[in-house]
Amino acid sequence: MFNPFKQLGDMNEMRKSAMAIQKALSGMLFTAKEGEVEITMNGNQEVQSVTIGGVPNESVKRAIGNVIKQSQQAAAGQLAQMSKGM
């Protein structure tokens, strides 16, 4: 017999798990250095810092953050379209 309340409980557990994973990722930092450029971002793909020649560059930091956000939104849109067909 179909139990809609079980599905709600399962979805709530998945949401809780996703939130726990997101919180853990936000505490992780990743740094890449190539020549004079160093970029640090957290596990949620949020740019924390950009330095060029040892000098922080806020404009580049914002530009990288914006393009990452655009790609994430495009991916989320594609996933939403795919899930409509299921």
PDB file with SEQRES, HELIX, SHEET and CRYST1 records, atoms N, CA, C and O in Angstrom:
SEQRES   1 A   86  MET PHE ASN PRO PHE LYS GLN LEU GLY ASP MET ASN GLU          
SEQRES   2 A   86  MET ARG LYS SER ALA MET ALA ILE GLN LYS ALA LEU SER          
SEQRES   3 A   86  GLY MET LEU PHE THR ALA LYS GLU GLY GLU VAL GLU ILE          
SEQRES   4 A   86  THR MET ASN GLY ASN GLN GLU VAL GLN SER VAL THR ILE          
SEQRES   5 A   86  GLY GLY VAL PRO ASN GLU SER VAL LYS ARG ALA ILE GLY          
SEQRES   6 A   86  ASN VAL ILE LYS GLN SER GLN GLN ALA ALA ALA GLY GLN          
SEQRES   7 A   86  LEU ALA GLN MET SER LYS GLY MET                              
HELIX    1 AA1 PRO A    4  SER A   26  1                                  23    
HELIX    2 AA2 GLU A   58  LYS A   84  1                                  27    
SHEET    1 AA1 4 LEU A  29  GLU A  34  0                                        
SHEET    2 AA1 4 VAL A  37  ASN A  42 -1                                        
SHEET    3 AA1 4 VAL A  47  ILE A  52 -1                                        
SHEET    4 AA1 4 VAL A  55  PRO A  56 -1                                        
CRYST1    1.000    1.000    1.000  90.00  90.00  90.00 P 1           1          
ATOM      1  N   MET A   1       0.834  -1.183   0.000  1.00  0.00           N  
ATOM      2  CA  MET A   1       0.000   0.000   0.000  1.00  0.00           C  
ATOM      3  C   MET A   1       0.878   1.245   0.000  1.00  0.00           C  
ATOM      4  O   MET A   1       1.879   1.301   0.713  1.00  0.00           O  
ATOM      5  N   PHE A   2       0.515   2.217  -0.777  1.00  0.00           N  
ATOM      6  CA  PHE A   2       1.273   3.457  -0.912  1.00  0.00           C  
ATOM      7  C   PHE A   2       1.127   4.307   0.348  1.00  0.00           C  
ATOM      8  O   PHE A   2       0.015   4.553   0.816  1.00  0.00           O  
ATOM      9  N   ASN A   3       2.254   4.750   0.889  1.00  0.00           N  
ATOM     10  CA  ASN A   3       2.238   5.571   2.100  1.00  0.00           C  
ATOM     11  C   ASN A   3       2.938   6.904   1.798  1.00  0.00           C  
ATOM     12  O   ASN A   3       4.168   6.961   1.794  1.00  0.00           O  
ATOM     13  N   PRO A   4       2.170   7.979   1.543  1.00  0.00           N  
ATOM     14  CA  PRO A   4       2.787   9.266   1.199  1.00  0.00           C  
ATOM     15  C   PRO A   4       3.599   9.855   2.344  1.00  0.00           C  
ATOM     16  O   PRO A   4       4.523  10.633   2.108  1.00  0.00           O  
ATOM     17  N   PHE A   5       3.267   9.492   3.588  1.00  0.00           N  
ATOM     18  CA  PHE A   5       4.002  10.039   4.730  1.00  0.00           C  
ATOM     19  C   PHE A   5       5.405   9.465   4.810  1.00  0.00           C  
ATOM     20  O   PHE A   5       6.330  10.133   5.273  1.00  0.00           O  
ATOM     21  N   LYS A   6       5.566   8.217   4.356  1.00  0.00           N  
ATOM     22  CA  LYS A   6       6.909   7.626   4.329  1.00  0.00           C  
ATOM     23  C   LYS A   6       7.785   8.383   3.334  1.00  0.00           C  
ATOM     24  O   LYS A   6       8.955   8.647   3.611  1.00  0.00           O  
ATOM     25  N   GLN A   7       7.222   8.732   2.179  1.00  0.00           N  
ATOM     26  CA  GLN A   7       7.972   9.493   1.182  1.00  0.00           C  
ATOM     27  C   GLN A   7       8.404  10.837   1.745  1.00  0.00           C  
ATOM     28  O   GLN A   7       9.536  11.263   1.514  1.00  0.00           O  
ATOM     29  N   LEU A   8       7.527  11.515   2.478  1.00  0.00           N  
ATOM     30  CA  LEU A   8       7.876  12.800   3.091  1.00  0.00           C  
ATOM     31  C   LEU A   8       9.020  12.629   4.081  1.00  0.00           C  
ATOM     32  O   LEU A   8       9.933  13.453   4.128  1.00  0.00           O  
ATOM     33  N   GLY A   9       8.973  11.564   4.871  1.00  0.00           N  
ATOM     34  CA  GLY A   9      10.035  11.290   5.828  1.00  0.00           C  
ATOM     35  C   GLY A   9      11.356  11.024   5.134  1.00  0.00           C  
ATOM     36  O   GLY A   9      12.401  11.500   5.578  1.00  0.00           O  
ATOM     37  N   ASP A  10      11.316  10.262   4.041  1.00  0.00           N  
ATOM     38  CA  ASP A  10      12.528   9.978   3.272  1.00  0.00           C  
ATOM     39  C   ASP A  10      13.114  11.263   2.691  1.00  0.00           C  
ATOM     40  O   ASP A  10      14.328  11.468   2.724  1.00  0.00           O  
ATOM     41  N   MET A  11      12.253  12.121   2.161  1.00  0.00           N  
ATOM     42  CA  MET A  11      12.722  13.385   1.578  1.00  0.00           C  
ATOM     43  C   MET A  11      13.324  14.274   2.653  1.00  0.00           C  
ATOM     44  O   MET A  11      14.325  14.947   2.407  1.00  0.00           O  
ATOM     45  N   ASN A  12      12.733  14.287   3.835  1.00  0.00           N  
ATOM     46  CA  ASN A  12      13.252  15.089   4.935  1.00  0.00           C  
ATOM     47  C   ASN A  12      14.641  14.588   5.340  1.00  0.00           C  
ATOM     48  O   ASN A  12      15.531  15.392   5.619  1.00  0.00           O  
ATOM     49  N   GLU A  13      14.828  13.276   5.374  1.00  0.00           N  
ATOM     50  CA  GLU A  13      16.133  12.712   5.709  1.00  0.00           C  
ATOM     51  C   GLU A  13      17.170  13.075   4.650  1.00  0.00           C  
ATOM     52  O   GLU A  13      18.311  13.395   4.984  1.00  0.00           O  
ATOM     53  N   MET A  14      16.780  13.029   3.374  1.00  0.00           N  
ATOM     54  CA  MET A  14      17.703  13.400   2.297  1.00  0.00           C  
ATOM     55  C   MET A  14      18.089  14.873   2.419  1.00  0.00           C  
ATOM     56  O   MET A  14      19.248  15.234   2.214  1.00  0.00           O  
ATOM     57  N   ARG A  15      17.118  15.720   2.752  1.00  0.00           N  
ATOM     58  CA  ARG A  15      17.397  17.152   2.901  1.00  0.00           C  
ATOM     59  C   ARG A  15      18.354  17.387   4.049  1.00  0.00           C  
ATOM     60  O   ARG A  15      19.277  18.194   3.933  1.00  0.00           O  
ATOM     61  N   LYS A  16      18.147  16.690   5.165  1.00  0.00           N  
ATOM     62  CA  LYS A  16      19.040  16.826   6.312  1.00  0.00           C  
ATOM     63  C   LYS A  16      20.454  16.381   5.953  1.00  0.00           C  
ATOM     64  O   LYS A  16      21.429  17.027   6.336  1.00  0.00           O  
ATOM     65  N   SER A  17      20.564  15.288   5.225  1.00  0.00           N  
ATOM     66  CA  SER A  17      21.880  14.796   4.802  1.00  0.00           C  
ATOM     67  C   SER A  17      22.571  15.795   3.884  1.00  0.00           C  
ATOM     68  O   SER A  17      23.766  16.056   4.024  1.00  0.00           O  
ATOM     69  N   ALA A  18      21.813  16.351   2.947  1.00  0.00           N  
ATOM     70  CA  ALA A  18      22.383  17.333   2.024  1.00  0.00           C  
ATOM     71  C   ALA A  18      22.869  18.568   2.768  1.00  0.00           C  
ATOM     72  O   ALA A  18      23.922  19.116   2.442  1.00  0.00           O  
ATOM     73  N   MET A  19      22.110  19.009   3.763  1.00  0.00           N  
ATOM     74  CA  MET A  19      22.517  20.184   4.541  1.00  0.00           C  
ATOM     75  C   MET A  19      23.782  19.899   5.349  1.00  0.00           C  
ATOM     76  O   MET A  19      24.641  20.771   5.484  1.00  0.00           O  
ATOM     77  N   ALA A  20      23.901  18.687   5.885  1.00  0.00           N  
ATOM     78  CA  ALA A  20      25.094  18.315   6.647  1.00  0.00           C  
ATOM     79  C   ALA A  20      26.319  18.271   5.741  1.00  0.00           C  
ATOM     80  O   ALA A  20      27.402  18.711   6.127  1.00  0.00           O  
ATOM     81  N   ILE A  21      26.142  17.740   4.539  1.00  0.00           N  
ATOM     82  CA  ILE A  21      27.247  17.690   3.582  1.00  0.00           C  
ATOM     83  C   ILE A  21      27.661  19.101   3.188  1.00  0.00           C  
ATOM     84  O   ILE A  21      28.854  19.401   3.127  1.00  0.00           O  
ATOM     85  N   GLN A  22      26.691  19.969   2.921  1.00  0.00           N  
ATOM     86  CA  GLN A  22      26.984  21.345   2.530  1.00  0.00           C  
ATOM     87  C   GLN A  22      27.731  22.072   3.644  1.00  0.00           C  
ATOM     88  O   GLN A  22      28.664  22.827   3.372  1.00  0.00           O  
ATOM     89  N   LYS A  23      27.335  21.853   4.884  1.00  0.00           N  
ATOM     90  CA  LYS A  23      28.014  22.491   6.012  1.00  0.00           C  
ATOM     91  C   LYS A  23      29.460  22.004   6.116  1.00  0.00           C  
ATOM     92  O   LYS A  23      30.372  22.799   6.343  1.00  0.00           O  
ATOM     93  N   ALA A  24      29.663  20.707   5.951  1.00  0.00           N  
ATOM     94  CA  ALA A  24      31.023  20.157   6.008  1.00  0.00           C  
ATOM     95  C   ALA A  24      31.881  20.720   4.881  1.00  0.00           C  
ATOM     96  O   ALA A  24      33.045  21.059   5.097  1.00  0.00           O  
ATOM     97  N   LEU A  25      31.319  20.822   3.687  1.00  0.00           N  
ATOM     98  CA  LEU A  25      32.074  21.350   2.543  1.00  0.00           C  
ATOM     99  C   LEU A  25      32.449  22.814   2.735  1.00  0.00           C  
ATOM    100  O   LEU A  25      33.528  23.237   2.320  1.00  0.00           O  
ATOM    101  N   SER A  26      31.572  23.585   3.358  1.00  0.00           N  
ATOM    102  CA  SER A  26      31.853  25.011   3.526  1.00  0.00           C  
ATOM    103  C   SER A  26      33.071  25.232   4.422  1.00  0.00           C  
ATOM    104  O   SER A  26      33.717  26.278   4.344  1.00  0.00           O  
ATOM    105  N   GLY A  27      33.385  24.259   5.266  1.00  0.00           N  
ATOM    106  CA  GLY A  27      34.545  24.378   6.143  1.00  0.00           C  
ATOM    107  C   GLY A  27      35.850  23.937   5.509  1.00  0.00           C  
ATOM    108  O   GLY A  27      36.918  24.137   6.087  1.00  0.00           O  
ATOM    109  N   MET A  28      35.779  23.341   4.326  1.00  0.00           N  
ATOM    110  CA  MET A  28      36.986  22.883   3.635  1.00  0.00           C  
ATOM    111  C   MET A  28      37.511  23.988   2.726  1.00  0.00           C  
ATOM    112  O   MET A  28      36.735  24.675   2.063  1.00  0.00           O  
ATOM    113  N   LEU A  29      38.812  24.155   2.698  1.00  0.00           N  
ATOM    114  CA  LEU A  29      39.430  25.140   1.804  1.00  0.00           C  
ATOM    115  C   LEU A  29      40.363  24.449   0.826  1.00  0.00           C  
ATOM    116  O   LEU A  29      41.088  23.521   1.183  1.00  0.00           O  
ATOM    117  N   PHE A  30      40.331  24.922  -0.418  1.00  0.00           N  
ATOM    118  CA  PHE A  30      41.179  24.393  -1.474  1.00  0.00           C  
ATOM    119  C   PHE A  30      41.927  25.563  -2.103  1.00  0.00           C  
ATOM    120  O   PHE A  30      41.339  26.599  -2.414  1.00  0.00           O  
ATOM    121  N   THR A  31      43.227  25.382  -2.284  1.00  0.00           N  
ATOM    122  CA  THR A  31      44.052  26.440  -2.861  1.00  0.00           C  
ATOM    123  C   THR A  31      44.815  25.891  -4.057  1.00  0.00           C  
ATOM    124  O   THR A  31      45.375  24.796  -4.007  1.00  0.00           O  
ATOM    125  N   ALA A  32      44.827  26.670  -5.130  1.00  0.00           N  
ATOM    126  CA  ALA A  32      45.608  26.325  -6.317  1.00  0.00           C  
ATOM    127  C   ALA A  32      46.496  27.513  -6.652  1.00  0.00           C  
ATOM    128  O   ALA A  32      46.072  28.666  -6.585  1.00  0.00           O  
ATOM    129  N   LYS A  33      47.733  27.208  -7.013  1.00  0.00           N  
ATOM    130  CA  LYS A  33      48.664  28.263  -7.382  1.00  0.00           C  
ATOM    131  C   LYS A  33      49.277  27.923  -8.730  1.00  0.00           C  
ATOM    132  O   LYS A  33      49.750  26.810  -8.959  1.00  0.00           O  
ATOM    133  N   GLU A  34      49.256  28.900  -9.604  1.00  0.00           N  
ATOM    134  CA  GLU A  34      49.837  28.765 -10.932  1.00  0.00           C  
ATOM    135  C   GLU A  34      50.609  30.034 -11.228  1.00  0.00           C  
ATOM    136  O   GLU A  34      50.022  31.089 -11.467  1.00  0.00           O  
ATOM    137  N   GLY A  35      51.919  29.929 -11.213  1.00  0.00           N  
ATOM    138  CA  GLY A  35      52.750  31.116 -11.406  1.00  0.00           C  
ATOM    139  C   GLY A  35      52.512  32.109 -10.292  1.00  0.00           C  
ATOM    140  O   GLY A  35      52.666  31.777  -9.116  1.00  0.00           O  
ATOM    141  N   GLU A  36      52.139  33.324 -10.650  1.00  0.00           N  
ATOM    142  CA  GLU A  36      51.910  34.399  -9.683  1.00  0.00           C  
ATOM    143  C   GLU A  36      50.474  34.448  -9.163  1.00  0.00           C  
ATOM    144  O   GLU A  36      50.142  35.292  -8.331  1.00  0.00           O  
ATOM    145  N   VAL A  37      49.621  33.544  -9.654  1.00  0.00           N  
ATOM    146  CA  VAL A  37      48.193  33.575  -9.301  1.00  0.00           C  
ATOM    147  C   VAL A  37      47.888  32.477  -8.280  1.00  0.00           C  
ATOM    148  O   VAL A  37      48.261  31.317  -8.458  1.00  0.00           O  
ATOM    149  N   GLU A  38      47.200  32.876  -7.204  1.00  0.00           N  
ATOM    150  CA  GLU A  38      46.760  31.914  -6.188  1.00  0.00           C  
ATOM    151  C   GLU A  38      45.282  32.144  -5.899  1.00  0.00           C  
ATOM    152  O   GLU A  38      44.856  33.265  -5.622  1.00  0.00           O  
ATOM    153  N   ILE A  39      44.501  31.052  -5.970  1.00  0.00           N  
ATOM    154  CA  ILE A  39      43.067  31.129  -5.741  1.00  0.00           C  
ATOM    155  C   ILE A  39      42.702  30.149  -4.631  1.00  0.00           C  
ATOM    156  O   ILE A  39      43.132  28.996  -4.637  1.00  0.00           O  
ATOM    157  N   THR A  40      41.902  30.625  -3.679  1.00  0.00           N  
ATOM    158  CA  THR A  40      41.400  29.770  -2.605  1.00  0.00           C  
ATOM    159  C   THR A  40      39.889  29.805  -2.636  1.00  0.00           C  
ATOM    160  O   THR A  40      39.285  30.874  -2.721  1.00  0.00           O  
ATOM    161  N   MET A  41      39.274  28.625  -2.566  1.00  0.00           N  
ATOM    162  CA  MET A  41      37.824  28.543  -2.508  1.00  0.00           C  
ATOM    163  C   MET A  41      37.434  27.459  -1.516  1.00  0.00           C  
ATOM    164  O   MET A  41      38.238  26.587  -1.186  1.00  0.00           O  
ATOM    165  N   ASN A  42      36.189  27.521  -1.042  1.00  0.00           N  
ATOM    166  CA  ASN A  42      35.728  26.492  -0.115  1.00  0.00           C  
ATOM    167  C   ASN A  42      35.074  25.354  -0.890  1.00  0.00           C  
ATOM    168  O   ASN A  42      34.954  25.410  -2.114  1.00  0.00           O  
ATOM    169  N   GLY A  43      34.659  24.331  -0.169  1.00  0.00           N  
ATOM    170  CA  GLY A  43      34.064  23.165  -0.804  1.00  0.00           C  
ATOM    171  C   GLY A  43      32.720  23.414  -1.440  1.00  0.00           C  
ATOM    172  O   GLY A  43      32.233  22.567  -2.189  1.00  0.00           O  
ATOM    173  N   ASN A  44      32.099  24.554  -1.168  1.00  0.00           N  
ATOM    174  CA  ASN A  44      30.847  24.943  -1.817  1.00  0.00           C  
ATOM    175  C   ASN A  44      31.100  25.763  -3.076  1.00  0.00           C  
ATOM    176  O   ASN A  44      30.185  26.380  -3.620  1.00  0.00           O  
ATOM    177  N   GLN A  45      32.335  25.763  -3.529  1.00  0.00           N  
ATOM    178  CA  GLN A  45      32.768  26.492  -4.727  1.00  0.00           C  
ATOM    179  C   GLN A  45      32.552  27.994  -4.614  1.00  0.00           C  
ATOM    180  O   GLN A  45      32.202  28.652  -5.594  1.00  0.00           O  
ATOM    181  N   GLU A  46      32.759  28.529  -3.424  1.00  0.00           N  
ATOM    182  CA  GLU A  46      32.710  29.972  -3.198  1.00  0.00           C  
ATOM    183  C   GLU A  46      34.151  30.465  -3.108  1.00  0.00           C  
ATOM    184  O   GLU A  46      34.928  29.985  -2.283  1.00  0.00           O  
ATOM    185  N   VAL A  47      34.502  31.422  -3.959  1.00  0.00           N  
ATOM    186  CA  VAL A  47      35.872  31.940  -3.999  1.00  0.00           C  
ATOM    187  C   VAL A  47      36.133  32.744  -2.736  1.00  0.00           C  
ATOM    188  O   VAL A  47      35.397  33.679  -2.419  1.00  0.00           O  
ATOM    189  N   GLN A  48      37.181  32.377  -2.021  1.00  0.00           N  
ATOM    190  CA  GLN A  48      37.538  33.048  -0.778  1.00  0.00           C  
ATOM    191  C   GLN A  48      38.578  34.139  -1.012  1.00  0.00           C  
ATOM    192  O   GLN A  48      38.506  35.211  -0.412  1.00  0.00           O  
ATOM    193  N   SER A  49      39.547  33.861  -1.889  1.00  0.00           N  
ATOM    194  CA  SER A  49      40.563  34.877  -2.166  1.00  0.00           C  
ATOM    195  C   SER A  49      41.242  34.614  -3.495  1.00  0.00           C  
ATOM    196  O   SER A  49      41.350  33.477  -3.955  1.00  0.00           O  
ATOM    197  N   VAL A  50      41.698  35.705  -4.098  1.00  0.00           N  
ATOM    198  CA  VAL A  50      42.508  35.648  -5.313  1.00  0.00           C  
ATOM    199  C   VAL A  50      43.654  36.616  -5.107  1.00  0.00           C  
ATOM    200  O   VAL A  50      43.439  37.792  -4.813  1.00  0.00           O  
ATOM    201  N   THR A  51      44.876  36.121  -5.262  1.00  0.00           N  
ATOM    202  CA  THR A  51      46.035  37.003  -5.194  1.00  0.00           C  
ATOM    203  C   THR A  51      46.843  36.836  -6.474  1.00  0.00           C  
ATOM    204  O   THR A  51      47.002  35.734  -6.999  1.00  0.00           O  
ATOM    205  N   ILE A  52      47.337  37.946  -6.950  1.00  0.00           N  
ATOM    206  CA  ILE A  52      48.183  37.961  -8.138  1.00  0.00           C  
ATOM    207  C   ILE A  52      49.462  38.675  -7.753  1.00  0.00           C  
ATOM    208  O   ILE A  52      49.448  39.855  -7.402  1.00  0.00           O  
ATOM    209  N   GLY A  53      50.564  37.953  -7.823  1.00  0.00           N  
ATOM    210  CA  GLY A  53      51.847  38.524  -7.407  1.00  0.00           C  
ATOM    211  C   GLY A  53      51.848  38.863  -5.927  1.00  0.00           C  
ATOM    212  O   GLY A  53      52.526  39.802  -5.510  1.00  0.00           O  
ATOM    213  N   GLY A  54      51.096  38.110  -5.121  1.00  0.00           N  
ATOM    214  CA  GLY A  54      51.030  38.362  -3.685  1.00  0.00           C  
ATOM    215  C   GLY A  54      50.085  39.486  -3.287  1.00  0.00           C  
ATOM    216  O   GLY A  54      49.967  39.806  -2.104  1.00  0.00           O  
ATOM    217  N   VAL A  55      49.409  40.089  -4.266  1.00  0.00           N  
ATOM    218  CA  VAL A  55      48.493  41.202  -3.995  1.00  0.00           C  
ATOM    219  C   VAL A  55      47.049  40.728  -4.187  1.00  0.00           C  
ATOM    220  O   VAL A  55      46.707  40.224  -5.256  1.00  0.00           O  
ATOM    221  N   PRO A  56      46.200  40.881  -3.166  1.00  0.00           N  
ATOM    222  CA  PRO A  56      44.798  40.482  -3.312  1.00  0.00           C  
ATOM    223  C   PRO A  56      44.115  41.254  -4.444  1.00  0.00           C  
ATOM    224  O   PRO A  56      44.365  42.445  -4.626  1.00  0.00           O  
ATOM    225  N   ASN A  57      43.253  40.573  -5.200  1.00  0.00           N  
ATOM    226  CA  ASN A  57      42.554  41.210  -6.311  1.00  0.00           C  
ATOM    227  C   ASN A  57      41.062  40.896  -6.188  1.00  0.00           C  
ATOM    228  O   ASN A  57      40.619  39.812  -6.567  1.00  0.00           O  
ATOM    229  N   GLU A  58      40.301  41.835  -5.665  1.00  0.00           N  
ATOM    230  CA  GLU A  58      38.871  41.656  -5.428  1.00  0.00           C  
ATOM    231  C   GLU A  58      38.065  41.570  -6.724  1.00  0.00           C  
ATOM    232  O   GLU A  58      37.080  40.835  -6.785  1.00  0.00           O  
ATOM    233  N   SER A  59      38.472  42.312  -7.764  1.00  0.00           N  
ATOM    234  CA  SER A  59      37.736  42.274  -9.037  1.00  0.00           C  
ATOM    235  C   SER A  59      37.800  40.884  -9.652  1.00  0.00           C  
ATOM    236  O   SER A  59      36.785  40.367 -10.118  1.00  0.00           O  
ATOM    237  N   VAL A  60      38.968  40.279  -9.658  1.00  0.00           N  
ATOM    238  CA  VAL A  60      39.118  38.936 -10.211  1.00  0.00           C  
ATOM    239  C   VAL A  60      38.359  37.935  -9.349  1.00  0.00           C  
ATOM    240  O   VAL A  60      37.730  37.016  -9.872  1.00  0.00           O  
ATOM    241  N   LYS A  61      38.414  38.107  -8.033  1.00  0.00           N  
ATOM    242  CA  LYS A  61      37.677  37.231  -7.116  1.00  0.00           C  
ATOM    243  C   LYS A  61      36.183  37.264  -7.434  1.00  0.00           C  
ATOM    244  O   LYS A  61      35.547  36.215  -7.531  1.00  0.00           O  
ATOM    245  N   ARG A  62      35.627  38.452  -7.597  1.00  0.00           N  
ATOM    246  CA  ARG A  62      34.196  38.578  -7.903  1.00  0.00           C  
ATOM    247  C   ARG A  62      33.869  37.983  -9.273  1.00  0.00           C  
ATOM    248  O   ARG A  62      32.843  37.321  -9.429  1.00  0.00           O  
ATOM    249  N   ALA A  63      34.727  38.211 -10.262  1.00  0.00           N  
ATOM    250  CA  ALA A  63      34.482  37.682 -11.611  1.00  0.00           C  
ATOM    251  C   ALA A  63      34.474  36.154 -11.605  1.00  0.00           C  
ATOM    252  O   ALA A  63      33.605  35.535 -12.220  1.00  0.00           O  
ATOM    253  N   ILE A  64      35.426  35.553 -10.920  1.00  0.00           N  
ATOM    254  CA  ILE A  64      35.475  34.091 -10.847  1.00  0.00           C  
ATOM    255  C   ILE A  64      34.247  33.573 -10.101  1.00  0.00           C  
ATOM    256  O   ILE A  64      33.625  32.601 -10.530  1.00  0.00           O  
ATOM    257  N   GLY A  65      33.899  34.210  -9.000  1.00  0.00           N  
ATOM    258  CA  GLY A  65      32.714  33.810  -8.244  1.00  0.00           C  
ATOM    259  C   GLY A  65      31.453  33.890  -9.083  1.00  0.00           C  
ATOM    260  O   GLY A  65      30.597  33.008  -9.011  1.00  0.00           O  
ATOM    261  N   ASN A  66      31.333  34.949  -9.882  1.00  0.00           N  
ATOM    262  CA  ASN A  66      30.153  35.121 -10.731  1.00  0.00           C  
ATOM    263  C   ASN A  66      30.049  34.043 -11.803  1.00  0.00           C  
ATOM    264  O   ASN A  66      28.962  33.523 -12.055  1.00  0.00           O  
ATOM    265  N   VAL A  67      31.160  33.706 -12.432  1.00  0.00           N  
ATOM    266  CA  VAL A  67      31.109  32.700 -13.493  1.00  0.00           C  
ATOM    267  C   VAL A  67      30.837  31.310 -12.912  1.00  0.00           C  
ATOM    268  O   VAL A  67      30.166  30.497 -13.549  1.00  0.00           O  
ATOM    269  N   ILE A  68      31.344  31.032 -11.724  1.00  0.00           N  
ATOM    270  CA  ILE A  68      31.038  29.757 -11.071  1.00  0.00           C  
ATOM    271  C   ILE A  68      29.544  29.687 -10.765  1.00  0.00           C  
ATOM    272  O   ILE A  68      28.908  28.659 -10.993  1.00  0.00           O  
ATOM    273  N   LYS A  69      28.988  30.779 -10.252  1.00  0.00           N  
ATOM    274  CA  LYS A  69      27.555  30.814  -9.931  1.00  0.00           C  
ATOM    275  C   LYS A  69      26.711  30.605 -11.187  1.00  0.00           C  
ATOM    276  O   LYS A  69      25.707  29.893 -11.145  1.00  0.00           O  
ATOM    277  N   GLN A  70      27.107  31.218 -12.304  1.00  0.00           N  
ATOM    278  CA  GLN A  70      26.378  31.049 -13.563  1.00  0.00           C  
ATOM    279  C   GLN A  70      26.380  29.589 -14.004  1.00  0.00           C  
ATOM    280  O   GLN A  70      25.354  29.064 -14.436  1.00  0.00           O  
ATOM    281  N   SER A  71      27.537  28.937 -13.892  1.00  0.00           N  
ATOM    282  CA  SER A  71      27.616  27.538 -14.323  1.00  0.00           C  
ATOM    283  C   SER A  71      26.802  26.639 -13.390  1.00  0.00           C  
ATOM    284  O   SER A  71      26.190  25.673 -13.848  1.00  0.00           O  
ATOM    285  N   GLN A  72      26.787  26.939 -12.101  1.00  0.00           N  
ATOM    286  CA  GLN A  72      25.990  26.157 -11.155  1.00  0.00           C  
ATOM    287  C   GLN A  72      24.501  26.320 -11.433  1.00  0.00           C  
ATOM    288  O   GLN A  72      23.743  25.353 -11.354  1.00  0.00           O  
ATOM    289  N   GLN A  73      24.080  27.541 -11.760  1.00  0.00           N  
ATOM    290  CA  GLN A  73      22.672  27.785 -12.062  1.00  0.00           C  
ATOM    291  C   GLN A  73      22.263  27.071 -13.346  1.00  0.00           C  
ATOM    292  O   GLN A  73      21.153  26.545 -13.437  1.00  0.00           O  
ATOM    293  N   ALA A  74      23.152  27.049 -14.339  1.00  0.00           N  
ATOM    294  CA  ALA A  74      22.856  26.344 -15.584  1.00  0.00           C  
ATOM    295  C   ALA A  74      22.733  24.841 -15.320  1.00  0.00           C  
ATOM    296  O   ALA A  74      21.841  24.187 -15.859  1.00  0.00           O  
ATOM    297  N   ALA A  75      23.619  24.300 -14.500  1.00  0.00           N  
ATOM    298  CA  ALA A  75      23.559  22.873 -14.171  1.00  0.00           C  
ATOM    299  C   ALA A  75      22.279  22.550 -13.416  1.00  0.00           C  
ATOM    300  O   ALA A  75      21.636  21.535 -13.685  1.00  0.00           O  
ATOM    301  N   ALA A  76      21.902  23.416 -12.462  1.00  0.00           N  
ATOM    302  CA  ALA A  76      20.669  23.194 -11.701  1.00  0.00           C  
ATOM    303  C   ALA A  76      19.458  23.249 -12.622  1.00  0.00           C  
ATOM    304  O   ALA A  76      18.522  22.467 -12.455  1.00  0.00           O  
ATOM    305  N   GLY A  77      19.462  24.150 -13.581  1.00  0.00           N  
ATOM    306  CA  GLY A  77      18.364  24.246 -14.541  1.00  0.00           C  
ATOM    307  C   GLY A  77      18.245  22.991 -15.382  1.00  0.00           C  
ATOM    308  O   GLY A  77      17.142  22.507 -15.637  1.00  0.00           O  
ATOM    309  N   GLN A  78      19.391  22.461 -15.818  1.00  0.00           N  
ATOM    310  CA  GLN A  78      19.380  21.231 -16.607  1.00  0.00           C  
ATOM    311  C   GLN A  78      18.859  20.051 -15.784  1.00  0.00           C  
ATOM    312  O   GLN A  78      18.077  19.239 -16.280  1.00  0.00           O  
ATOM    313  N   LEU A  79      19.296  19.962 -14.521  1.00  0.00           N  
ATOM    314  CA  LEU A  79      18.825  18.881 -13.652  1.00  0.00           C  
ATOM    315  C   LEU A  79      17.328  18.990 -13.410  1.00  0.00           C  
ATOM    316  O   LEU A  79      16.627  17.979 -13.372  1.00  0.00           O  
ATOM    317  N   ALA A  80      16.838  20.210 -13.246  1.00  0.00           N  
ATOM    318  CA  ALA A  80      15.405  20.412 -13.032  1.00  0.00           C  
ATOM    319  C   ALA A  80      14.622  19.956 -14.259  1.00  0.00           C  
ATOM    320  O   ALA A  80      13.572  19.326 -14.130  1.00  0.00           O  
ATOM    321  N   GLN A  81      15.128  20.271 -15.442  1.00  0.00           N  
ATOM    322  CA  GLN A  81      14.456  19.838 -16.680  1.00  0.00           C  
ATOM    323  C   GLN A  81      14.436  18.323 -16.788  1.00  0.00           C  
ATOM    324  O   GLN A  81      13.431  17.731 -17.181  1.00  0.00           O  
ATOM    325  N   MET A  82      15.563  17.694 -16.432  1.00  0.00           N  
ATOM    326  CA  MET A  82      15.655  16.238 -16.503  1.00  0.00           C  
ATOM    327  C   MET A  82      14.700  15.573 -15.504  1.00  0.00           C  
ATOM    328  O   MET A  82      14.081  14.554 -15.808  1.00  0.00           O  
ATOM    329  N   SER A  83      14.592  16.160 -14.315  1.00  0.00           N  
ATOM    330  CA  SER A  83      13.759  15.544 -13.281  1.00  0.00           C  
ATOM    331  C   SER A  83      12.268  15.679 -13.588  1.00  0.00           C  
ATOM    332  O   SER A  83      11.465  14.908 -13.064  1.00  0.00           O  
ATOM    333  N   LYS A  84      11.882  16.643 -14.427  1.00  0.00           N  
ATOM    334  CA  LYS A  84      10.478  16.782 -14.807  1.00  0.00           C  
ATOM    335  C   LYS A  84      10.011  15.576 -15.604  1.00  0.00           C  
ATOM    336  O   LYS A  84       8.840  15.200 -15.553  1.00  0.00           O  
ATOM    337  N   GLY A  85      10.944  14.969 -16.346  1.00  0.00           N  
ATOM    338  CA  GLY A  85      10.591  13.827 -17.174  1.00  0.00           C  
ATOM    339  C   GLY A  85      10.480  12.525 -16.395  1.00  0.00           C  
ATOM    340  O   GLY A  85      10.054  11.508 -16.943  1.00  0.00           O  
ATOM    341  N   MET A  86      10.855  12.548 -15.142  1.00  0.00           N  
ATOM    342  CA  MET A  86      10.829  11.292 -14.360  1.00  0.00           C  
ATOM    343  C   MET A  86       9.494  11.072 -13.710  1.00  0.00           C  
ATOM    344  O   MET A  86       9.300  10.072 -13.020  1.00  0.00           O  
TER     345      MET A  86                                                      
END                                                                             
